[in-house]
Amino acid sequence: MTQTMRFYLSILLTVASLASASFLNTATAATAEDLHADAKQTLQILYKATPFAETISHKAKAVLVFPKIIKAGLVFGGSYGEGVLMKGNKVENYYNSVGGSWGLQAGAQAYGYVVFLMTDKAVKYITQTKGWEIGVGPTVVVVDEGIAKNLSSSTLKDDAYAFIVDQEGLMAGVSIEGTKISLIKR
């Protein structure tokens, strides 16, 4: 085995170990009360950073909040986190968010995301399916700074709007397309 191969193997094992530890800690540490409190805090962070998100929240039929997603990868990657579906201030159900990816990637990151479900159709789809893969089913627009500048309460026409919150770590960019959201018991 060459020195380069050993180097890449050691990085792969390190990332895999960190990812596994993070996934296990995230999966077992969150109680229903923790998830609800973390979801409220995530919404406050989002509204402070992007005030228009709060405007959208008043028109939304429901809101999916994933306070902390852990993502790690080296060529192959994965992400995991747990969150809540809220109607008003009430938690309706608990969900997990699982994603996989492959390609040019190396590192780890943590972030949260919030999906404002704007139509009854979108809420019904999420609550009645065994799992929702973002990009299939209701139309989701991922809102970045450029899109946010062009949105107004009168231009909200899509089924759902997603915002990435509190991104930190060593990977570039976040994509939630292809992420699977599934109901969990709490």
Wavefront OBJ file of the C-alpha trace (Angstrom):
o trace
v 0.000 0.000 0.000
v 1.453 3.362 -0.999
v 1.858 6.248 1.402
v -0.861 8.217 -0.458
v -3.310 5.335 -0.127
v -2.546 5.065 3.613
v -3.147 8.799 3.973
v -6.548 8.621 2.248
v -7.506 5.520 4.208
v -6.648 7.209 7.503
v -8.742 10.252 6.535
v -11.637 7.999 5.534
v -11.505 6.103 8.831
v -11.295 9.344 10.824
v -14.273 10.894 9.030
v -16.270 7.662 9.333
v -15.538 7.479 13.070
v -16.510 11.113 13.629
v -19.643 10.709 11.553
v -20.684 7.569 13.391
v -20.129 9.182 16.778
v -22.038 12.284 15.722
v -24.919 10.276 14.275
v -25.206 8.156 17.409
v -25.068 11.162 19.728
v -27.640 13.048 17.670
v -29.934 10.048 17.392
v -30.010 9.144 21.074
v -29.634 12.502 22.816
v -32.741 14.260 21.555
v -35.816 13.827 23.715
v -39.165 15.171 22.583
v -38.701 18.167 24.894
v -35.166 18.790 23.594
v -36.344 18.703 19.981
v -39.182 21.131 20.684
v -36.884 23.570 22.531
v -34.179 23.289 19.849
v -36.782 23.844 17.108
v -37.993 27.044 18.762
v -34.411 28.277 19.118
v -33.647 27.428 15.467
v -36.685 29.426 14.337
v -35.537 32.409 16.421
v -32.061 32.243 14.840
v -33.607 32.025 11.355
v -36.003 34.940 11.947
v -33.180 37.125 13.253
v -30.920 36.317 10.268
v -33.712 36.378 7.648
v -36.702 38.444 8.786
v -38.682 37.480 5.675
v -38.745 33.889 6.957
v -40.952 35.061 9.806
v -43.335 36.619 7.256
v -43.505 33.271 5.463
v -44.180 31.501 8.767
v -47.434 33.424 9.212
v -48.721 32.097 5.875
v -47.427 28.529 6.292
v -49.828 25.668 7.040
v -47.071 23.845 8.960
v -43.317 24.054 9.521
v -40.722 21.268 9.549
v -37.759 22.215 11.740
v -34.544 20.207 11.853
v -32.356 22.026 14.394
v -29.182 20.014 13.847
v -28.140 17.880 10.914
v -24.704 16.273 11.020
v -23.100 15.593 7.645
v -19.753 13.905 7.009
v -18.118 12.436 3.966
v -15.075 11.459 2.030
v -16.192 10.650 -1.519
v -19.247 8.918 0.045
v -21.138 10.883 2.662
v -24.169 10.817 4.860
v -26.288 13.124 6.959
v -28.704 12.624 9.836
v -30.802 14.711 12.162
v -34.140 14.792 13.930
v -36.823 17.438 13.967
v -40.441 18.360 14.437
v -43.499 19.196 12.373
v -45.192 22.203 13.952
v -48.578 23.768 13.370
v -48.527 27.114 15.126
v -46.568 26.556 18.342
v -47.787 22.970 18.700
v -45.631 19.975 17.765
v -47.678 17.584 15.610
v -45.077 14.852 14.974
v -41.388 13.998 15.024
v -39.319 13.229 11.945
v -35.787 12.287 10.958
v -33.839 13.578 8.000
v -31.447 11.145 6.315
v -29.301 11.822 3.274
v -26.550 10.160 1.317
v -24.216 11.518 -1.308
v -21.183 10.680 -3.341
v -18.730 12.679 -5.364
v -15.973 15.170 -4.698
v -16.379 15.808 -0.961
v -14.349 15.594 2.211
v -15.067 16.866 5.692
v -17.868 17.294 8.180
v -20.411 19.963 8.990
v -23.447 20.711 11.083
v -26.436 22.798 10.046
v -30.152 23.071 10.574
v -32.930 23.577 8.121
v -36.507 24.777 8.206
v -39.169 23.937 5.616
v -42.278 26.114 5.516
v -45.156 24.062 4.087
v -47.409 26.544 2.351
v -50.240 24.335 1.098
v -52.591 21.772 2.594
v -51.450 19.447 -0.207
v -47.832 19.618 1.018
v -48.819 18.973 4.644
v -51.038 16.049 3.618
v -48.232 14.560 1.487
v -45.785 14.612 4.391
v -48.201 13.263 6.968
v -49.581 10.481 4.750
v -46.445 9.147 3.053
v -44.069 6.615 4.591
v -41.196 8.953 3.776
v -40.781 12.105 1.764
v -37.761 12.538 -0.473
v -37.123 16.225 -1.072
v -37.253 16.771 -4.810
v -40.118 14.283 -5.217
v -43.664 15.328 -4.355
v -44.307 18.907 -3.211
v -42.185 21.578 -4.890
v -39.505 22.864 -2.503
v -37.589 26.080 -3.127
v -34.345 26.359 -1.151
v -34.112 30.016 -0.235
v -30.704 31.653 -0.235
v -29.894 35.359 0.070
v -30.457 35.990 -3.651
v -33.857 34.312 -3.761
v -34.922 35.918 -0.465
v -34.395 39.402 -1.952
v -36.875 38.615 -4.738
v -39.588 37.021 -2.603
v -42.583 38.822 -1.206
v -45.739 37.618 0.461
v -47.538 38.012 -2.891
v -44.983 35.941 -4.861
v -45.156 32.840 -2.638
v -46.509 30.305 -5.128
v -44.638 27.066 -4.369
v -45.611 24.240 -1.996
v -42.670 24.695 0.369
v -39.745 27.012 1.100
v -36.593 25.732 2.840
v -33.967 27.781 4.670
v -30.546 26.523 5.799
v -29.688 27.706 9.325
v -26.523 27.963 11.399
v -24.117 26.202 9.016
v -20.684 25.389 10.419
v -17.942 22.977 9.518
v -15.449 22.066 6.859
v -17.613 21.105 3.861
v -18.598 23.596 1.176
v -22.288 24.162 0.570
v -25.391 22.338 1.708
v -27.894 20.515 -0.433
v -31.086 19.007 0.933
v -32.279 17.618 -2.408
v -32.624 13.848 -2.155
v -32.914 13.991 1.638
v -35.519 11.568 2.971
v -37.795 12.734 5.764
v -39.570 9.993 7.741
v -41.916 9.900 10.727
v -40.359 8.676 13.986
v -41.880 7.871 17.382
v -41.136 9.983 20.443
l 1 2 3 4 5 6 7 8 9 10 11 12 13 14 15 16 17 18 19 20 21 22 23 24 25 26 27 28 29 30 31 32 33 34 35 36 37 38 39 40 41 42 43 44 45 46 47 48 49 50 51 52 53 54 55 56 57 58 59 60 61 62 63 64 65 66 67 68 69 70 71 72 73 74 75 76 77 78 79 80 81 82 83 84 85 86 87 88 89 90 91 92 93 94 95 96 97 98 99 100 101 102 103 104 105 106 107 108 109 110 111 112 113 114 115 116 117 118 119 120 121 122 123 124 125 126 127 128 129 130 131 132 133 134 135 136 137 138 139 140 141 142 143 144 145 146 147 148 149 150 151 152 153 154 155 156 157 158 159 160 161 162 163 164 165 166 167 168 169 170 171 172 173 174 175 176 177 178 179 180 181 182 183 184 185 186
